[in-house]
Each structure stands twice: as C-alpha cells, then as structure tokens.
Amino acid sequence: MNLNSRQVLFSQIRSTFPIHHTALSPPHHESPRLDRATHRAKGIHVDHVVADGDLLDIPGRVGRVISTPGHTDGSCCFYFADEGLLMLGDHLLPTRFPGIGLGGKAVSGNAVADYLTSLEDLVPLNAAEGLPGHGYRFSGVNERIGDTHAHHMTRNAQICDAFTATGGTVWEVASSVNWSNGWASLSIFHRFSALMQTYHHLSAVEPPQPTEHPMRHQIPPSPHTSNGTTRVSQG
C-alpha cells in the first residue's frame, strides 16, 4: 500500500492473558512450558491509540478503524473503502483459523461470542481483498468469513461432545479434540491457543452443549472470486 515505513499500524497488542494458565489444569510437567508460551515482549511504545470508527491519518488514503475483539480483546481491522481493502491483522486468515482469547479480557465476557460477532460485522463491507497478518492477500473475504464461522460452530460441537464424554478438565477436553495437526504435534504456543479456545467454548454455555450462533447477515457474493486459498485449520 506504499505506506511510509515510519507509519506502523498495530492491529493488536497482547498485553495480558485473561486467565492464568493454571486454570487450564495442565499436567504438572507442562506448567513451565505454558509459562514460556504466555510470555510476551514488553516495551512497545504506542504513539496514538485508536477506537472503533476512527479515521486513520494517512496522506492520500481514507482508512477506518473497525473494532474486532475475539482473537485478543483489542484486535481491530482497518478498512480502506476506496480500494476495497481490509487490513485484517490476525482476525481472519486465508489458510488457517486464528486462535481465540489470546490476550486481555473478553468484551462480552466470552471471547468466542466476541469473535463470531466481530466476524459478522465485516460482512456488510463486502471487501474486495483482505490483507492478513499471516499468509498472503486474498479475495473472497466474505467466503472466508463464512468458512471460519462454520469452523467454530463445528469446533464448539466437538468440544461440547468431548466434555460430555470425559467430564474432565480443560486440558483433558482439549487433548481429546481432533485438532488439525493432532494434539501431540502442536507446538507449545499452539497448544496454549487450543487450550484457550477450549476454555472459551466451554464457558460460553452452561452446562456445556453446542451453542447456536446463526450469522446475522447473509453473505453476499464477493466482488472477486476466491483465488484458491487452501482451507487448512491450525486449531
């Protein structure tokens, strides 16, 4: 987008995690590893904090801030309507499904509910292209929103079924869910991400059972067809 290199837009800053990792009931030998997974670099200086609806002061462009809590509590996207471009950060990715509840306190009290609502808030934009924080720019943004929403509905049912079968801790439930790369193969950070996702899915409903969260918006056709993004879940 030819932004001056001195102008950096942060779509999220993971400052604190919503719960201590011990609440996830890991085996004793796993606790030190989870401690390392939750550590984040400090000392980032932010010149200006933006809020939902703010316009970005970028010469030659008009960008709007869209608050999209869920991945983290302060996650946001930046929409450039004239070009149909949506800077997505980690909110929506072309080849994987982002983690949920990885920083801060959930706005609604549950990061899964926040995330699904934030996904749907992007549908009316009908963005031509998405610029994610990982992967590559892609078309078919609304199609990907639909895929991601459906993924989390399926994941919710899997987690609730696993809880019914095991009646166990967050760790025990998460370790019995069919993660794309297999629980044993997950890196320590992706394992922590899986634990947080399980925690928020379980806390979304009481007693745990599949939740219904139909999309408020019918997904309109995207301005461009999908460019062949591969639907591969990383959790």
Buried (B, 14 or more C-beta within 10 A) or exposed (E): EEEEEEEEBEBBBBEEBBBEBEEBBBEEEBEEBBEEBBEEEEEEEEEEEBEEEBEBEBEEBEBBBBBBBBBBBBBBBBBBEEBBBBBBBBBBBBBBBBBBBBBBEBBEEBBBBBBBBBBBBBBEBBBBBBBBBEBEBBBBBBBBBBBBBEBBBEBBBBBBBBBEEEEBBBBBBBBBBEBEBEBEEBEBBBBBBBBBBBBBBBBBBEEBBBBEBEBEEEBEEBBBEBEEBEBEBBB
